Amino acid sequence: MKLFFRYISFLYLKYFFYLFISLECFFVAIDLVKFLDNLPSSANLFILLLAYDFMYASQFVLPLSLILAQIALLINLLKSAQFTAFLTLGYSRFKIFIPIFLLSFLITIIFIALNSTPFVYAKERVDLMINQGFVGNFKSDLFLKYNNNYIYFKKIYPLLQSAEGVVVYEFDNTNNVLTHIVESQKAQFNGQDWILENATITTLQNTLELGKNPLKIQKESVYKTLRDFKPKILENIYEKQGSISILDAFEALILLKAQNANTQKVRAALYNLLFFPFFAPLIMVCLAVFIPNSNRYANFSLMTLGMILGVLITWGIFFSFSKLSISGFLQPEFSVIMPIFALFLASSFCLYKILKT
């Protein structure tokens, strides 16, 4: 059984890597043609562009490669009569398919784990190098609320975790009265707090007395504020589009709930990162039901075309629902969770049929 498992696994991984590399190169080549006039002149940036574009392409290519590799392997086993031979030797259909299913689920879980890292920001890096010619970027003129503070950023650099022209309006928790205005020309995020350099702190007195100045102005070389307000979270909350990792999405979700803000976009992004990748292994279970036991009466061309078209149409529907949820047109629970759950039920039924044969 171990030898059989290794044999099927080796064949599946071979087809998977062939298809994955081929589709990746095709995707990157198309992008290079599209950005031909805007490619960076620096060799280092060009290599980075290829690497980031390769990572970005894997978000679309990897699920399709998993599915197409299964189709190619099973068609090849049928054509060479190996599939029928395995059944004759006493191997059930489930034992033949189980190495493929396990490998696809394992690769999918690894892919989801990568979505918790900066790997997910590859498309953002590509756009920056094409549009601006460098890896860093900045957002300008952001005004937002965090806890009981209102903050203005003239410029913020999410990748560098720094900002310029920062003004923080601090309010009293109980009376909701403005108490301090903190201004700084430069701020840096140290992983926990924003460090405002050479800050000017204006304190407003709660009670006004005739002949006394209600404003108290002082200077601080270092002023800590906005604890746990990460630059990447800030960028993705207040941008209409943009990538976000699983960890940043969780933190953004907690932050938005604390501010009683709309969490639809973040929930949609989180669901897409966590659940949408399972489309590939679940649809692979469904496809396994349609594989015949013998090649005698099988029309391979029609069967292959039907499976590929069916997969592409289904994937297109699921992908459209996911984009509609991120845009805010549909609730993510309806457009992401429900379709994946329906596919899970269908794959469970197909797996039951495979176990019975």
Secondary structure, DSSP 8 states (H G I E B T S, - for coil): -HHHHHHHHHHHHHHHHHHHHHHHHHHHHHHHHHTGGG--SSHHHHHHHHHHHHHHHHHHHHHHHHHHHHHHHHHHHHHTTHHHHHHHTT--HHHHHHHHHHHHHHHHHHHHHHTTSGGGGHHHHHHHHHHTSSS---EEEEEEEETTEEEEEEEEETTTTEEEEEEEEEE-TTT--EEEEEEEEEEEE-SSSEEEEEEEEEEE-SS--TTS-SEEEEEEEEEEESTT--HHHHHHHHSSS----HHHHHHHHHHHHHTT---HHHHHHHHHHHTGGGHHHHHHHHHHTT--S-SSS--HHHHHHHHHHHHHHHHHHHHHHHHHHHHTSS-HIIIIIHHHHHHHHHHHHHHHHHHH-
